[in-house]
Amino acid sequence: MNAIIGEIFKKKVIDYDKLLQYGFVLNKENYEFNTDIFDGQMSLSVYVDSQGNIKTQVVELETQEQYTLFLAEDAVGSFVGGVRREYLRVLRDIADKCCVTQVFKSKHSQDVIEYVRTKYGDELEFLWKKFDDNAIWRRKDNGKWYGLILIVPKSKLGIDSEEKIEIIGLRISPQEVESLIDNKRYYPAYHMNKKSWITICLDGSMEIEEIYRRIDDSYVLALKK
C-alpha cells in the first residue's frame, strides 16, 4: 500500500457491499474496479482484498506500460500533476462512498457506539478536523452533548504512561462526582466541566452494562437546563 492510499484510507473500514454497488467486480478473492482517467489517456485499476488491503495500478493506454511517476512527491509538471489529481479524485470518492470511519477500535468503544446507535439513533460527530480522534454525541431535540469518545495518552488521566487509550466522557449529577472518582474506574472529566462530567476508560476495566447505564443517565441529564 503506497503512502497516498494509506493517508486516504486512514481509519477507514471497507464496506464490501458498497464496493459492489460502486462498480467493483469480485474476481476470485479480490474486488476490482477499472476506470479511465486523465481524458482517457490512462487506465486506473483498484484492487481490494478480503483483509481490506488496497492496491492500485495506473497504465498508459497508448503504450500499455505501467505509470508510477505521479506517486513520487517531488515529481512535478502538468502531466504528472494531472494524473495525480485524477488518481486522488477516484480514490477519495471510493473512500467516501465505500467505507465507514472506524477511529475507535477497542471492544468497549465498538459496543457503546452500537448501543447509542441502536437505542438513540445517534452517530458520533467529528467536529474538529485537527483532532480527528475526538468525537461527540448530542441530543437531537436540544443539541446538547451527552457523550464524548476521545483517544488520549494515559498521562492525561494521571496515569504514569504515554500509551494511548480510548475514553468516554459522560454527564453526571454533581452530587455523585466526588463519591465516584476513584482514579481506577472513574476519572475526573477530561476537557469538560469536572463538576458535572466524568471519564471512563474503554479498556475493559469497567463492565459494559455499567457504562450503558451511565450513558442513559447522561442522556437524561443533557435534557435538563
Secondary structure, DSSP 8 states (H G I E B T S, - for coil): --HHHHHHTTTEEE-HHHHHHHT-EEETTEEEEEEEETTTTEEEEEEE-TT--EEEEEEETTTTEE--GGGSTT--SHHHHHHHHHHHHHHHHHHHHHEEE----SHHHHHHHHHHHHHH----B---TT-TTEEEEE-TTT--EEEEEEEEEGGGGT-S---EEEEEEEE--HHHHHHH--SSS-EE-SSS-TTTEEEEE-SSSS-HHHHHHHHHHHHHHTT--
